[in-house]
Amino acid sequence: MGESNYMLLSESIIYPNPGADRLNIETTSGNTLFRLYDSSGKLVIEKRIQDKKSEFNVSELAPGIYLYQTLVNDKAVSSGKWVKR
């Protein structure tokens, strides 16, 4: 099987995965908090997503494995791994 370009979790779609310069997020509701952590647990991105679709420039991030989390009303609704090429 080939790599999946989409990762669907309970409330969010994060793509492409793996990715390079752009990270796209689609959520089922607006007003979502998105957090991205590097492999050491350091918070590298924290953004409030007002629309159901958002795009982030991640070209400055080092290649590697990142962990993400989306929160609605201060409750985690999805989380997972994202790979930066």
C-alpha positions as CSV (number, residue, x, y, z in Angstrom):
1,M,0.0,0.0,0.0
2,G,1.1,3.5,-0.7
3,E,1.3,6.4,1.7
4,S,-1.9,8.1,2.5
5,N,-2.0,11.8,1.8
6,Y,-4.9,12.4,4.2
7,M,-5.3,11.6,7.9
8,L,-8.9,11.7,9.2
9,L,-9.5,11.9,12.9
10,S,-12.7,12.6,14.8
11,E,-12.8,16.3,14.1
12,S,-10.0,17.2,11.7
13,I,-8.3,16.3,8.4
14,I,-4.6,17.1,8.3
15,Y,-2.9,17.0,4.9
16,P,-0.6,16.3,3.1
17,N,1.0,13.8,5.4
18,P,3.9,13.6,4.9
19,G,4.2,17.2,3.8
20,A,6.9,19.9,3.1
21,D,6.1,23.6,3.0
22,R,2.3,23.8,3.7
23,L,0.1,22.1,6.2
24,N,-3.7,22.1,5.6
25,I,-6.3,21.6,8.2
26,E,-10.0,21.0,7.7
27,T,-12.2,20.9,10.8
28,T,-15.9,20.2,11.3
29,S,-16.3,23.4,13.2
30,G,-14.7,26.8,13.3
31,N,-13.0,28.3,16.4
32,T,-10.6,25.3,16.8
33,L,-7.3,25.6,18.5
34,F,-4.5,23.9,16.6
35,R,-1.2,23.0,18.3
36,L,1.9,21.4,16.7
37,Y,4.7,20.0,18.8
38,D,8.2,18.9,17.8
39,S,9.6,15.5,18.8
40,S,11.0,16.9,22.0
41,G,7.5,18.2,23.0
42,K,8.2,21.8,22.3
43,L,5.2,23.8,21.1
44,V,6.1,25.1,17.6
45,I,2.7,26.3,16.4
46,E,-0.4,27.4,18.2
47,K,-3.1,29.0,16.1
48,R,-6.8,29.6,16.5
49,I,-8.6,28.4,13.4
50,Q,-11.7,30.5,12.8
51,D,-12.7,29.0,9.4
52,K,-13.3,25.3,8.7
53,K,-10.2,25.3,6.4
54,S,-6.8,26.7,7.1
55,E,-3.3,26.5,5.7
56,F,-0.1,27.1,7.5
57,N,3.4,27.8,6.1
58,V,5.7,25.3,7.8
59,S,8.7,25.7,5.5
60,E,10.8,27.0,8.5
61,L,10.3,23.8,10.4
62,A,13.0,21.1,10.4
63,P,12.2,17.8,8.8
64,G,11.0,15.2,11.3
65,I,7.9,13.8,13.2
66,Y,5.6,16.3,14.8
67,L,2.6,15.7,17.1
68,Y,-0.6,17.8,16.6
69,Q,-3.6,18.4,18.6
70,T,-6.9,20.2,17.9
71,L,-9.1,21.5,20.7
72,V,-12.6,22.8,20.7
73,N,-13.9,24.5,23.9
74,D,-10.6,23.5,25.7
75,K,-11.2,19.8,25.0
76,A,-8.9,17.8,22.7
77,V,-11.0,16.4,19.8
78,S,-8.2,15.0,17.7
79,S,-4.5,14.3,17.8
80,G,-1.9,12.5,15.8
81,K,1.5,12.5,14.0
82,W,2.5,14.7,11.1
83,V,5.7,14.1,9.1
84,K,7.7,17.0,7.7
85,R,9.9,16.0,4.7
